[in-house]
Each structure stands twice: as structure tokens, then as C-alpha cells.
Amino acid sequence: MLLSPPNQLTLLRILLTPVFVVLLFSESHVNKQIALIIFIVAAITDWYDGYVARRWGYITRWGKFLDPLADKVLTSAAFISFVTIGYAEAWMVWIIVMRDFLVTGLRSYAEYKNTPIDTSMFAKTKTLIQLVVIYLFLTRYIVYASPDLSLRFGPLFDTFATPHIMAMLMLIATLLTALTGILYGVSNWNILQKLFSEANNGTE
């Protein structure tokens, strides 16, 4: 069975993730710049596959599961990369990655059981902060790794993206991520209990 166009875009986002990581850690500064372009292209597919699915009625259970998973694969790869290059503490990234995959898994299971759980505005704010951190950190790393870009834009990042500012942004993103995870569990506790009960009954 062929995947629908939105699911093809979602699968492409997953496939682009390892390419992004390999290029990001390449010795070539040109490859690092290409890595940023690939990340942006992959992020754009997130918006576009949702638009296509809604516009032409391609919304499926498989798509509802795969789309948020692809998002977390991409953003988690970026955050884990920041640990490797020394831009983020491992414990912060661990909290972000574990929370995002846990909540995504629960939401996907709820969708599968026809019990959708809406995303709160607070959670959307968390996602926005995460994206700001990712794009800022990626751009800073690539600018400093590229001699031509470093000469032109290095002073700007020396002023507005100092290690202290980056540490504060990363801490804010971590705390927001953890807090939204807790609030998610509290506000949807009855739904989650019902889903867990149904899952347990189904295995007996």
C-alpha cells in the first residue's frame, strides 16, 4: 500500500534527520551549512504535510501517529547534537527528549483509540521556545565553524548569543518542557487512566 503524500513528506523528514546529523559533524564547513538548510527543509515539511492532509483529506490514523513522531526525531537529534558540541547539558536534553517522546507516544495512542487529546497553548509556547533554541544554537555553531561567516556575523553572536545567554535559554526550554509534561498528565489524568485500563483489559 502506497503512503499518502503527507505521509511521504513525514517519512522524508525522518530520513533527512540522519543526513542532517552526519553533515553537521562533517569536517567541511560547507557541509555544516548544508545541514542547517536540510534542517529547515525538514521543518518546513512538518507544516506542509499537515496543510496537504487537511486540504485534500489525507488525514489518517497512521499519519496522526507518524507526524508527531517525525517531529520529535528531528528536534531530538538537534538537541542531542548540542550535547556533543558542548552547547547543552546532557541532563537537560534527557528531560526534553524523554518528555517529548513520552507525551507524543501517549497522544498517538489516544488518537489510535479515538480519544484525541488537544495540545494546550502552553505546550505550543514550549515548542516555540524549543525551536528558537534549536535555530539559534545551530546558526551559532555553523557561523563559528565557517571562517567567512565568522568574520561577518561572529561579533553579533558574541553579543547576543553568549554562553551565559545560551545556558539560560536552554534552562528555560528544559523547565517549560518538564512543566508542560506534568500539566499534561494532570489535566488529562482521567483520559490516561481510561486508556491504561483499556490497554490492561485488552492484554488479559
C-alpha positions in Angstrom: 0.0 0.0 0.0 1.4 3.4 -1.1 1.8 6.1 1.5 -0.3 9.2 1.0 1.6 12.4 0.0 1.5 13.8 3.6 2.9 10.6 5.0 5.6 10.6 2.3 6.6 14.0 3.5 6.6 12.9 7.1 8.8 9.9 6.2 11.1 12.2 4.3 11.5 14.2 7.5 12.6 11.1 9.3 15.0 10.1 6.6 16.6 13.6 6.4 17.4 13.5 10.2 20.5 11.2 9.9 21.6 13.2 6.9 21.4 16.4 8.9 23.4 14.9 11.8 26.2 13.5 9.5 26.6 16.8 7.7 26.5 18.8 10.9 29.5 16.9 12.2 31.4 16.9 8.9 34.8 18.5 8.8 33.6 20.7 5.9 32.1 24.0 7.0 30.1 23.9 3.7 28.5 20.6 4.8 27.6 22.2 8.1 25.8 25.0 6.3 24.0 22.4 4.2 23.0 20.7 7.4 21.2 23.8 8.5 19.4 24.0 5.2 18.4 20.4 5.5 17.0 21.0 9.0 15.0 24.0 7.7 13.7 22.0 4.8 12.7 19.1 7.1 11.0 21.5 9.4 9.0 23.0 6.5 7.7 19.6 5.6 6.2 19.5 9.1 4.0 22.4 8.2 3.4 21.4 4.6 2.3 17.8 5.2 -0.3 19.0 7.7 -1.6 21.5 5.2 -1.8 18.9 2.4 -3.5 16.4 4.7 -6.2 18.9 5.7 -6.6 20.5 2.3 -7.1 17.2 0.4 -8.5 15.0 3.2 -5.5 12.7 3.6 -5.8 12.6 7.4 -5.3 9.0 8.6 -4.5 7.2 11.8 -1.1 6.3 10.5 -0.4 9.9 9.7 -1.6 11.1 13.2 1.0 8.7 14.7 3.9 9.2 12.3 3.8 13.0 12.0 4.4 13.9 15.7 7.0 11.1 16.0 8.9 12.5 13.0 8.9 16.0 14.7 10.4 14.6 17.9 13.0 12.5 16.0 14.2 15.7 14.2 14.2 18.0 17.2 15.7 15.4 19.5 18.6 14.8 17.0 19.3 18.5 17.2 19.3 18.6 21.0 21.5 15.6 21.3 23.9 17.2 18.9 24.1 20.2 21.2 25.4 17.9 24.0 28.1 16.6 21.7 29.3 20.1 20.7 29.1 21.4 24.3 26.1 23.7 23.8 23.8 21.9 26.3 24.0 19.9 29.4 23.1 16.2 29.0 20.5 16.2 31.8 18.6 19.0 30.2 18.4 17.2 26.9 17.5 14.0 28.6 14.5 15.7 30.2 13.4 17.3 26.9 13.8 14.1 24.8 12.1 11.8 27.3 9.2 14.1 28.0 8.6 14.8 24.3 8.6 11.1 23.3 6.5 10.1 26.3 3.8 12.6 25.6 3.9 12.0 21.9 3.5 8.3 22.5 0.6 8.9 24.8 -1.1 11.3 22.4 -0.6 8.9 19.5 -2.1 6.0 21.4 -5.0 8.3 22.4 -5.6 9.2 18.7 -5.5 5.5 17.8 -8.2 4.8 20.4 -10.3 7.7 19.0 -9.7 9.7 22.2 -7.8 12.7 20.9 -6.1 15.0 23.4 -5.7 18.6 22.4 -2.4 20.5 22.6 -2.6 23.4 25.1 -1.3 26.9 24.3 1.3 26.5 27.0 2.6 23.4 25.2 2.7 25.3 21.9 4.7 28.0 23.6 7.1 25.3 24.8 7.5 24.1 21.2 8.2 27.7 20.1 10.9 28.1 22.7 12.5 24.8 21.7 12.6 25.9 18.1 14.1 29.3 19.0 16.8 27.4 20.9 17.5 25.0 18.1 17.8 27.6 15.4 19.9 29.9 17.5 22.3 27.1 18.6 22.6 25.6 15.1 23.2 29.0 13.5 25.8 30.0 16.1 27.6 26.7 15.7 27.7 26.9 11.9 28.7 30.6 11.9 31.7 29.9 14.2 32.7 26.8 12.2 32.7 28.8 8.9 35.6 31.3 8.6 33.8 33.5 6.1 30.6 33.6 8.2 32.5 34.0 11.5 34.2 37.2 10.2 30.9 38.7 9.2 28.5 37.5 12.0 30.8 36.4 14.8 30.6 39.7 16.6 26.8 39.6 16.5 26.7 36.2 18.2 29.4 37.3 20.6 26.9 39.9 21.8 23.5 38.2 21.6 24.4 34.5 21.9 26.9 34.4 24.7 27.4 31.1 26.6 25.5 32.6 29.5 22.5 33.6 27.4 22.5 30.2 25.7 22.6 28.4 29.1 19.7 30.5 30.3 17.7 29.7 27.1 18.4 26.0 27.4 17.3 26.1 31.1 14.1 27.9 30.2 13.3 25.4 27.4 14.0 22.5 29.8 11.8 23.8 32.6 9.0 24.6 30.3 9.2 21.2 28.7 9.1 19.5 32.1 6.3 21.7 33.4 4.1 21.1 30.3 4.7 17.4 30.7 3.5 17.5 34.3 0.5 19.7 33.4 -0.3 17.3 30.5 -0.5 14.4 32.9 -2.6 16.3 35.5 -5.1 17.8 33.0 -5.6 14.5 31.1 -5.4 12.2 34.1 -8.9 10.8 33.6 -8.4 10.1 29.9 -5.0 8.5 30.6 -6.5 6.3 33.3 -9.2 5.1 30.9 -6.7 4.4 28.2 -4.4 2.4 30.5 -7.4 0.5 31.9 -8.5 -0.4 28.3 -4.9 -1.5 27.4 -4.7 -3.7 30.5 -8.0 -5.3 29.9 -7.0 -6.0 26.3 -4.0 -7.9 27.4 -5.8 -10.2 29.9 
